[in-house]
Amino acid sequence: MWFEHQDKLHHAGAYFIMALLAWISFKQWVNGSTLLALLSVSFCSLYGISDEWHQSFVEGRRPDVIDWVADTSGASLAVFLQLVLHTRKKYRL
């Protein structure tokens, strides 16, 4: 382990990727980048909540609100960067 709580970085990275994939998937049905951003982050955040809830049923695991915050932060960062890049029209997913 490189540093304490590095798993939070792993959570953020995984949900960063998930948010980009959600963006790509949802843009087929949603017009408008603001709504697309809200839908993508909400989807990832709700998935993160459900993942933490499911962990409460697994022996040796426990749900952690900070994991969910890391999940939602990673998704939010991905969508924010996508909005910035989308606005500049240099690169779009």
MMTF fields as JSON, N, C-alpha, C and O atoms, coordinates in Angstrom:
{
  "mmtfVersion": "1.0.0",
  "mmtfProducer": "UNKNOWN",
  "numBonds": 371,
  "numAtoms": 372,
  "numGroups": 93,
  "numChains": 1,
  "numModels": 1,
  "chainsPerModel": [1],
  "groupsPerChain": [93],
  "chainIdList": ["A"],
  "bondAtomList": [4, 2, 8, 6, 12, 10, 16, 14, 20, 18, 24, 22, 28, 26, 32, 30, 36, 34, 40, 38, 44, 42, 48, 46, 52, 50, 56, 54, 60, 58, 64, 62, 68, 66, 72, 70, 76, 74, 80, 78, 84, 82, 88, 86, 92, 90, 96, 94, 100, 98, 104, 102, 108, 106, 112, 110, 116, 114, 120, 118, 124, 122, 128, 126, 132, 130, 136, 134, 140, 138, 144, 142, 148, 146, 152, 150, 156, 154, 160, 158, 164, 162, 168, 166, 172, 170, 176, 174, 180, 178, 184, 182, 188, 186, 192, 190, 196, 194, 200, 198, 204, 202, 208, 206, 212, 210, 216, 214, 220, 218, 224, 222, 228, 226, 232, 230, 236, 234, 240, 238, 244, 242, 248, 246, 252, 250, 256, 254, 260, 258, 264, 262, 268, 266, 272, 270, 276, 274, 280, 278, 284, 282, 288, 286, 292, 290, 296, 294, 300, 298, 304, 302, 308, 306, 312, 310, 316, 314, 320, 318, 324, 322, 328, 326, 332, 330, 336, 334, 340, 338, 344, 342, 348, 346, 352, 350, 356, 354, 360, 358, 364, 362, 368, 366],
  "bondOrderList": [1, 1, 1, 1, 1, 1, 1, 1, 1, 1, 1, 1, 1, 1, 1, 1, 1, 1, 1, 1, 1, 1, 1, 1, 1, 1, 1, 1, 1, 1, 1, 1, 1, 1, 1, 1, 1, 1, 1, 1, 1, 1, 1, 1, 1, 1, 1, 1, 1, 1, 1, 1, 1, 1, 1, 1, 1, 1, 1, 1, 1, 1, 1, 1, 1, 1, 1, 1, 1, 1, 1, 1, 1, 1, 1, 1, 1, 1, 1, 1, 1, 1, 1, 1, 1, 1, 1, 1, 1, 1, 1, 1],
  "groupList": [{"groupName": "MET", "atomNameList": ["N", "CA", "C", "O"], "elementList": ["N", "C", "C", "O"], "formalChargeList": [0, 0, 0, 0], "bondAtomList": [1, 0, 2, 1, 3, 2], "bondOrderList": [1, 1, 2], "singleLetterCode": "M", "chemCompType": "L-PEPTIDE LINKING"}, {"groupName": "TRP", "atomNameList": ["N", "CA", "C", "O"], "elementList": ["N", "C", "C", "O"], "formalChargeList": [0, 0, 0, 0], "bondAtomList": [1, 0, 2, 1, 3, 2], "bondOrderList": [1, 1, 2], "singleLetterCode": "W", "chemCompType": "L-PEPTIDE LINKING"}, {"groupName": "PHE", "atomNameList": ["N", "CA", "C", "O"], "elementList": ["N", "C", "C", "O"], "formalChargeList": [0, 0, 0, 0], "bondAtomList": [1, 0, 2, 1, 3, 2], "bondOrderList": [1, 1, 2], "singleLetterCode": "F", "chemCompType": "L-PEPTIDE LINKING"}, {"groupName": "GLU", "atomNameList": ["N", "CA", "C", "O"], "elementList": ["N", "C", "C", "O"], "formalChargeList": [0, 0, 0, 0], "bondAtomList": [1, 0, 2, 1, 3, 2], "bondOrderList": [1, 1, 2], "singleLetterCode": "E", "chemCompType": "L-PEPTIDE LINKING"}, {"groupName": "HIS", "atomNameList": ["N", "CA", "C", "O"], "elementList": ["N", "C", "C", "O"], "formalChargeList": [0, 0, 0, 0], "bondAtomList": [1, 0, 2, 1, 3, 2], "bondOrderList": [1, 1, 2], "singleLetterCode": "H", "chemCompType": "L-PEPTIDE LINKING"}, {"groupName": "GLN", "atomNameList": ["N", "CA", "C", "O"], "elementList": ["N", "C", "C", "O"], "formalChargeList": [0, 0, 0, 0], "bondAtomList": [1, 0, 2, 1, 3, 2], "bondOrderList": [1, 1, 2], "singleLetterCode": "Q", "chemCompType": "L-PEPTIDE LINKING"}, {"groupName": "ASP", "atomNameList": ["N", "CA", "C", "O"], "elementList": ["N", "C", "C", "O"], "formalChargeList": [0, 0, 0, 0], "bondAtomList": [1, 0, 2, 1, 3, 2], "bondOrderList": [1, 1, 2], "singleLetterCode": "D", "chemCompType": "L-PEPTIDE LINKING"}, {"groupName": "LYS", "atomNameList": ["N", "CA", "C", "O"], "elementList": ["N", "C", "C", "O"], "formalChargeList": [0, 0, 0, 0], "bondAtomList": [1, 0, 2, 1, 3, 2], "bondOrderList": [1, 1, 2], "singleLetterCode": "K", "chemCompType": "L-PEPTIDE LINKING"}, {"groupName": "LEU", "atomNameList": ["N", "CA", "C", "O"], "elementList": ["N", "C", "C", "O"], "formalChargeList": [0, 0, 0, 0], "bondAtomList": [1, 0, 2, 1, 3, 2], "bondOrderList": [1, 1, 2], "singleLetterCode": "L", "chemCompType": "L-PEPTIDE LINKING"}, {"groupName": "ALA", "atomNameList": ["N", "CA", "C", "O"], "elementList": ["N", "C", "C", "O"], "formalChargeList": [0, 0, 0, 0], "bondAtomList": [1, 0, 2, 1, 3, 2], "bondOrderList": [1, 1, 2], "singleLetterCode": "A", "chemCompType": "L-PEPTIDE LINKING"}, {"groupName": "GLY", "atomNameList": ["N", "CA", "C", "O"], "elementList": ["N", "C", "C", "O"], "formalChargeList": [0, 0, 0, 0], "bondAtomList": [1, 0, 2, 1, 3, 2], "bondOrderList": [1, 1, 2], "singleLetterCode": "G", "chemCompType": "PEPTIDE LINKING"}, {"groupName": "TYR", "atomNameList": ["N", "CA", "C", "O"], "elementList": ["N", "C", "C", "O"], "formalChargeList": [0, 0, 0, 0], "bondAtomList": [1, 0, 2, 1, 3, 2], "bondOrderList": [1, 1, 2], "singleLetterCode": "Y", "chemCompType": "L-PEPTIDE LINKING"}, {"groupName": "ILE", "atomNameList": ["N", "CA", "C", "O"], "elementList": ["N", "C", "C", "O"], "formalChargeList": [0, 0, 0, 0], "bondAtomList": [1, 0, 2, 1, 3, 2], "bondOrderList": [1, 1, 2], "singleLetterCode": "I", "chemCompType": "L-PEPTIDE LINKING"}, {"groupName": "SER", "atomNameList": ["N", "CA", "C", "O"], "elementList": ["N", "C", "C", "O"], "formalChargeList": [0, 0, 0, 0], "bondAtomList": [1, 0, 2, 1, 3, 2], "bondOrderList": [1, 1, 2], "singleLetterCode": "S", "chemCompType": "L-PEPTIDE LINKING"}, {"groupName": "VAL", "atomNameList": ["N", "CA", "C", "O"], "elementList": ["N", "C", "C", "O"], "formalChargeList": [0, 0, 0, 0], "bondAtomList": [1, 0, 2, 1, 3, 2], "bondOrderList": [1, 1, 2], "singleLetterCode": "V", "chemCompType": "L-PEPTIDE LINKING"}, {"groupName": "ASN", "atomNameList": ["N", "CA", "C", "O"], "elementList": ["N", "C", "C", "O"], "formalChargeList": [0, 0, 0, 0], "bondAtomList": [1, 0, 2, 1, 3, 2], "bondOrderList": [1, 1, 2], "singleLetterCode": "N", "chemCompType": "L-PEPTIDE LINKING"}, {"groupName": "THR", "atomNameList": ["N", "CA", "C", "O"], "elementList": ["N", "C", "C", "O"], "formalChargeList": [0, 0, 0, 0], "bondAtomList": [1, 0, 2, 1, 3, 2], "bondOrderList": [1, 1, 2], "singleLetterCode": "T", "chemCompType": "L-PEPTIDE LINKING"}, {"groupName": "CYS", "atomNameList": ["N", "CA", "C", "O"], "elementList": ["N", "C", "C", "O"], "formalChargeList": [0, 0, 0, 0], "bondAtomList": [1, 0, 2, 1, 3, 2], "bondOrderList": [1, 1, 2], "singleLetterCode": "C", "chemCompType": "L-PEPTIDE LINKING"}, {"groupName": "ARG", "atomNameList": ["N", "CA", "C", "O"], "elementList": ["N", "C", "C", "O"], "formalChargeList": [0, 0, 0, 0], "bondAtomList": [1, 0, 2, 1, 3, 2], "bondOrderList": [1, 1, 2], "singleLetterCode": "R", "chemCompType": "L-PEPTIDE LINKING"}, {"groupName": "PRO", "atomNameList": ["N", "CA", "C", "O"], "elementList": ["N", "C", "C", "O"], "formalChargeList": [0, 0, 0, 0], "bondAtomList": [1, 0, 2, 1, 3, 2], "bondOrderList": [1, 1, 2], "singleLetterCode": "P", "chemCompType": "L-PEPTIDE LINKING"}],
  "groupTypeList": [0, 1, 2, 3, 4, 5, 6, 7, 8, 4, 4, 9, 10, 9, 11, 2, 12, 0, 9, 8, 8, 9, 1, 12, 13, 2, 7, 5, 1, 14, 15, 10, 13, 16, 8, 8, 9, 8, 8, 13, 14, 13, 2, 17, 13, 8, 11, 10, 12, 13, 6, 3, 1, 4, 5, 13, 2, 14, 3, 10, 18, 18, 19, 6, 14, 12, 6, 1, 14, 9, 6, 16, 13, 10, 9, 13, 8, 9, 14, 2, 8, 5, 8, 14, 8, 4, 16, 18, 7, 7, 11, 18, 8],
  "groupIdList": [1, 2, 3, 4, 5, 6, 7, 8, 9, 10, 11, 12, 13, 14, 15, 16, 17, 18, 19, 20, 21, 22, 23, 24, 25, 26, 27, 28, 29, 30, 31, 32, 33, 34, 35, 36, 37, 38, 39, 40, 41, 42, 43, 44, 45, 46, 47, 48, 49, 50, 51, 52, 53, 54, 55, 56, 57, 58, 59, 60, 61, 62, 63, 64, 65, 66, 67, 68, 69, 70, 71, 72, 73, 74, 75, 76, 77, 78, 79, 80, 81, 82, 83, 84, 85, 86, 87, 88, 89, 90, 91, 92, 93],
  "secStructList": [7, 7, 1, 6, 6, 2, 2, 2, 2, 2, 2, 2, 2, 2, 2, 2, 2, 2, 2, 2, 2, 2, 2, 2, 2, 2, 6, 6, 6, 7, 7, 1, 2, 2, 2, 2, 2, 2, 2, 2, 2, 2, 2, 2, 2, 2, 2, 2, 2, 2, 2, 2, 2, 2, 2, 6, 6, 1, 6, 6, 7, 7, 7, 7, 2, 2, 2, 2, 2, 2, 2, 2, 2, 2, 2, 2, 2, 2, 2, 2, 2, 2, 2, 2, 2, 2, 2, 2, 6, 1, 7, 7, 7],
  "xCoordList": [0.85, 0.0, 0.895, 1.807, 0.619, 1.431, 1.121, 2.029, -0.174, -0.563, -1.912, -2.682, -2.167, -3.421, -4.604, -4.549, -5.64, -6.888, -6.72, -7.476, -5.746, -5.591, -6.791, -7.009, -7.57, -8.768, -9.766, -10.558, -9.732, -10.626, -10.257, -11.131, -8.977, -8.518, -8.978, -9.344, -8.957, -9.443, -10.938, -11.401, -11.687, -13.122, -13.351, -14.142, -12.655, -12.83, -12.459, -13.155, -11.389, -10.97, -11.977, -12.274, -12.495, -13.475, -14.755, -15.32, -15.207, -16.438, -16.214, -17.165, -14.996, -14.644, -14.912, -15.562, -14.399, -14.609, -16.088, -16.616, -16.75, -18.178, -18.98, -19.904, -18.638, -19.362, -19.147, -20.074, -17.939, -17.704, -18.517, -19.071, -18.583, -19.393, -20.883, -21.63, -21.308, -22.71, -23.017, -24.066, -22.109, -22.275, -22.483, -23.409, -21.604, -21.699, -23.031, -23.674, -23.439, -24.685, -25.911, -26.806, -25.957, -27.156, -27.306, -28.414, -26.221, -26.34, -27.162, -27.556, -27.422, -28.289, -29.743, -30.519, -30.108, -31.505, -31.738, -32.885, -30.678, -30.82, -30.188, -29.038, -30.95, -30.417, -30.114, -30.905, -28.997, -28.619, -27.566, -27.782, -26.441, -25.32, -25.571, -25.037, -26.37, -26.642, -27.435, -27.087, -28.494, -29.301, -28.482, -28.595, -27.674, -26.814, -25.829, -25.58, -25.279, -24.346, -25.043, -24.522, -26.21, -26.952, -27.348, -27.249, -27.785, -28.174, -26.972, -27.082, -25.851, -24.657, -24.151, -23.855, -24.052, -23.578, -24.589, -24.202, -25.871, -26.907, -26.885, -26.97, -26.772, -26.712, -25.539, -25.7, -24.369, -23.179, -23.289, -22.889, -23.82, -23.967, -24.949, -24.694, -26.063, -27.035, -26.474, -26.75, -25.691, -25.041, -24.064, -23.971, -23.343, -22.414, -23.118, -22.627, -24.277, -25.07, -25.505, -25.404, -25.986, -26.452, -25.287, -25.462, -24.114, -22.938, -22.571, -22.276, -22.59, -22.292, -23.346, -23.006, -24.603, -25.679, -25.485, -25.643, -25.145, -24.93, -23.768, -23.782, -22.784, -21.648, -22.054, -21.384, -23.138, -23.589, -24.038, -24.154, -24.294, -24.734, -23.593, -23.805, -22.397, -21.249, -20.397, -19.975, -20.152, -19.351, -17.938, -17.309, -17.455, -16.126, -16.08, -15.023, -17.194, -17.268, -18.23, -19.095, -18.068, -19.01, -19.194, -18.273, -20.378, -20.602, -19.829, -19.631, -19.397, -18.618, -19.081, -19.001, -19.559, -20.035, -18.907, -19.141, -17.698, -16.564, -16.276, -15.852, -16.499, -16.371, -17.376, -17.048, -18.601, -19.627, -19.259, -19.49, -18.696, -18.248, -17.147, -17.134, -16.233, -15.17, -15.765, -15.335, -16.749, -17.434, -18.056, -17.832, -18.836, -19.545, -18.57, -18.806, -17.49, -16.478, -15.796, -15.586, -15.454, -14.84, -15.773, -15.352, -17.037, -18.025, -18.215, -18.296, -18.285, -18.476, -17.296, -17.482, -16.083, -14.903, -14.917, -14.61, -15.273, -15.336, -16.344, -16.063, -17.514, -18.567, -18.187, -18.445, -17.58, -17.129, -16.122, -16.238, -15.143, -14.154, -14.802, -14.437, -15.75, -16.455, -17.234, -17.255, -17.871, -18.596, -17.648, -17.959, -16.501, -15.52, -15.04, -14.992, -14.688, -14.21, -15.324, -15.084, -16.534, -17.692, -17.968, -18.279, -17.852, -18.086, -17.039, -17.353, -15.82, -14.747, -14.761, -14.099, -15.493, -15.688, -14.377, -14.302, -13.356, -12.096, -12.156, -11.58, -12.864, -12.928, -14.261, -14.646, -14.953, -16.249, -16.363, -15.963, -16.916, -17.243, -18.645, -19.141],
  "yCoordList": [-1.179, 0.0, 1.241, 1.364, 2.151, 3.362, 4.379, 4.984, 4.572, 5.544, 5.142, 4.393, 5.659, 5.344, 5.877, 6.979, 5.11, 5.468, 5.565, 6.282, 4.861, 4.89, 4.259, 4.486, 3.47, 2.881, 3.954, 3.731, 5.107, 6.208, 6.711, 7.092, 6.711, 7.091, 6.053, 6.402, 4.797, 3.727, 3.887, 3.735, 4.196, 4.446, 5.605, 5.49, 6.706, 7.884, 7.568, 7.994, 6.839, 6.488, 5.589, 5.787, 4.611, 3.707, 4.449, 4.217, 5.328, 6.061, 7.201, 7.653, 7.663, 8.607, 7.938, 8.51, 6.722, 5.969, 5.647, 5.771, 5.235, 4.924, 6.136, 5.991, 7.31, 8.527, 8.844, 9.28, 8.626, 8.845, 7.864, 8.233, 6.63, 5.633, 5.952, 5.754, 6.444, 6.85, 8.009, 8.028, 8.972, 10.127, 9.648, 10.081, 8.75, 8.224, 7.506, 7.676, 6.709, 5.95, 6.841, 6.672, 7.787, 8.616, 9.676, 10.154, 10.048, 11.135, 10.738, 11.601, 9.454, 9.0, 9.395, 9.544, 9.565, 9.839, 11.224, 11.649, 11.932, 13.212, 14.317, 14.213, 15.365, 16.558, 17.593, 17.796, 18.228, 19.265, 18.747, 17.752, 19.408, 18.94, 19.037, 18.232, 20.002, 20.128, 18.937, 18.343, 18.585, 17.425, 16.143, 15.262, 16.039, 14.874, 14.75, 13.652, 15.87, 15.873, 15.439, 14.604, 15.999, 15.634, 14.162, 13.486, 13.676, 12.277, 11.357, 10.353, 11.682, 10.846, 10.785, 9.706, 11.948, 11.968, 11.298, 10.552, 11.55, 10.932, 9.42, 8.709, 8.924, 7.48, 6.87, 5.872, 7.47, 6.942, 7.043, 6.123, 8.138, 8.321, 7.314, 6.735, 7.112, 6.121, 4.709, 3.894, 4.414, 3.111, 2.947, 1.872, 4.016, 3.977, 3.725, 2.971, 4.361, 4.12, 2.663, 2.024, 2.139, 0.745, -0.216, -1.242, 0.111, -0.727, -0.751, -1.808, 0.406, 0.466, -0.283, -0.961, -0.177, -0.885, -2.398, -3.136, -2.852, -4.286, -4.804, -5.958, -3.982, -4.408, -4.699, -5.466, -4.097, -4.347, -5.788, -6.248, -6.512, -7.901, -8.897, -10.107, -8.399, -9.264, -9.353, -8.34, -10.581, -10.781, -10.228, -10.487, -9.488, -8.907, -7.558, -6.929, -7.111, -5.812, -4.925, -5.407, -3.637, -2.695, -1.513, -1.133, -0.935, 0.254, 1.439, 1.54, 2.332, 3.491, 4.715, 4.745, 5.708, 6.933, 7.626, 8.229, 7.54, 8.186, 7.516, 8.187, 6.214, 5.543, 6.12, 6.376, 6.321, 6.895, 8.326, 8.713, 9.1, 10.459, 10.397, 11.205, 9.45, 9.289, 8.884, 9.377, 7.991, 7.58, 8.783, 9.014, 9.536, 10.683, 11.779, 12.463, 11.943, 12.942, 12.575, 13.435, 11.315, 10.869, 11.062, 11.52, 10.715, 10.901, 12.383, 12.773, 13.199, 14.64, 15.264, 16.126, 14.832, 15.354, 14.995, 15.83, 13.754, 13.326, 14.149, 14.598, 14.345, 15.091, 16.561, 17.182, 17.124, 18.511, 18.689, 19.619, 17.8, 17.894, 17.702, 18.377, 16.795, 16.583, 17.835, 18.201, 18.494, 19.732, 20.823, 21.538, 20.947, 21.955, 21.666, 22.562, 20.419, 20.051, 20.151, 20.546, 19.795, 19.876, 21.334, 21.643, 22.209, 23.631, 24.2, 25.032, 23.756, 24.236, 23.546, 24.004, 22.463, 21.711, 21.201, 20.932, 21.075, 20.505, 18.986, 18.31, 18.466, 17.022, 16.686, 17.276, 15.771, 15.368, 13.87, 13.228, 13.306, 11.88, 11.709, 10.585],
  "zCoordList": [0.0, 0.0, 0.0, 0.817, -0.925, -1.051, 0.027, 0.598, 0.312, 1.322, 1.911, 1.31, 3.089, 3.767, 2.963, 2.415, 2.899, 2.201, 0.685, 0.029, 0.122, -1.33, -2.025, -3.215, -1.29, -1.896, -2.33, -3.246, -1.683, -2.086, -3.48, -4.259, -3.787, -5.116, -6.147, -7.269, -5.761, -6.647, -6.907, -8.038, -5.852, -6.015, -6.996, -7.932, -6.768, -7.626, -9.073, -9.994, -9.279, -10.632, -11.339, -12.517, -10.624, -11.227, -11.599, -12.667, -10.732, -11.007, -12.0, -12.638, -12.138, -13.2, -14.551, -15.426, -14.698, -15.938, -16.131, -17.236, -15.059, -15.149, -15.623, -16.424, -15.141, -15.536, -17.018, -17.701, -17.507, -18.937, -19.78, -20.816, -19.333, -20.049, -19.952, -20.91, -18.797, -18.639, -19.579, -20.222, -19.663, -20.559, -21.998, -22.684, -22.436, -23.794, -24.007, -25.043, -23.033, -23.152, -23.152, -23.98, -22.229, -22.071, -23.151, -23.394, -23.799, -24.772, -25.997, -26.782, -26.169, -27.25, -27.007, -27.952, -25.731, -25.376, -24.8, -24.668, -24.456, -23.763, -24.599, -25.025, -24.823, -25.477, -24.406, -23.485, -24.526, -23.561, -22.609, -21.917, -22.57, -21.765, -20.262, -19.499, -19.824, -18.389, -17.886, -16.865, -18.593, -18.207, -18.31, -17.457, -19.33, -19.506, -18.342, -17.844, -17.922, -16.788, -15.504, -14.765, -15.237, -14.027, -14.032, -13.008, -15.16, -15.268, -15.057, -14.355, -15.645, -15.525, -14.087, -13.575, -13.432, -12.045, -11.123, -10.224, -11.332, -10.484, -10.611, -9.61, -11.838, -12.057, -11.292, -10.588, -11.432, -10.766, -9.25, -8.536, -8.761, -7.324, -6.731, -5.675, -7.411, -6.931, -6.99, -6.109, -8.017, -8.096, -6.929, -6.336, -6.609, -5.484, -4.162, -3.322, -3.98, -2.764, -2.706, -1.658, -3.824, -3.827, -3.57, -2.912, -4.081, -3.855, -2.372, -1.816, -1.746, -0.306, 0.503, 1.473, 0.128, 0.823, 0.688, 1.661, -0.512, -0.712, 0.129, 0.556, 0.365, 1.182, 2.618, 3.31, 3.067, 4.44, 4.635, 5.77, 3.536, 3.618, 3.408, 3.486, 3.146, 2.885, 4.141, 4.698, 4.576, 5.771, 5.567, 4.541, 6.52, 6.446, 5.735, 5.677, 5.202, 4.531, 5.3, 6.031, 5.127, 5.75, 4.818, 4.095, 4.836, 4.006, 4.578, 5.789, 3.694, 4.112, 3.327, 2.099, 4.039, 3.409, 2.645, 1.598, 3.163, 2.496, 1.15, 0.209, 1.047, -0.254, -1.242, -2.401, -0.772, -1.639, -2.059, -3.204, -1.147, -1.48, -2.541, -3.47, -2.406, -3.407, -4.757, -5.799, -4.739, -5.972, -6.676, -7.864, -5.919, -6.483, -6.916, -7.912, -6.18, -6.558, -7.867, -8.722, -8.026, -9.28, -10.46, -11.522, -10.276, -11.344, -11.651, -12.815, -10.618, -10.806, -11.54, -12.399, -11.207, -11.885, -13.372, -14.223, -13.673, -15.076, -15.857, -16.968, -15.277, -15.968, -16.087, -17.118, -15.053, -15.125, -16.262, -17.06, -16.33, -17.403, -18.766, -19.728, -18.855, -20.118, -20.513, -21.688, -19.551, -19.847, -20.339, -21.292, -19.692, -20.105, -21.524, -22.367, -21.776, -23.109, -24.142, -25.283, -23.747, -24.652, -25.02, -26.171, -24.052, -24.285, -25.24, -26.091, -25.097, -25.974, -27.323, -28.255, -27.449, -28.697, -29.309, -30.508, -28.468, -28.965, -28.941, -29.793, -27.949, -27.782, -27.163, -26.153, -27.739, -27.199, -27.236, -28.207, -26.163, -26.149, -26.656, -26.733]
}
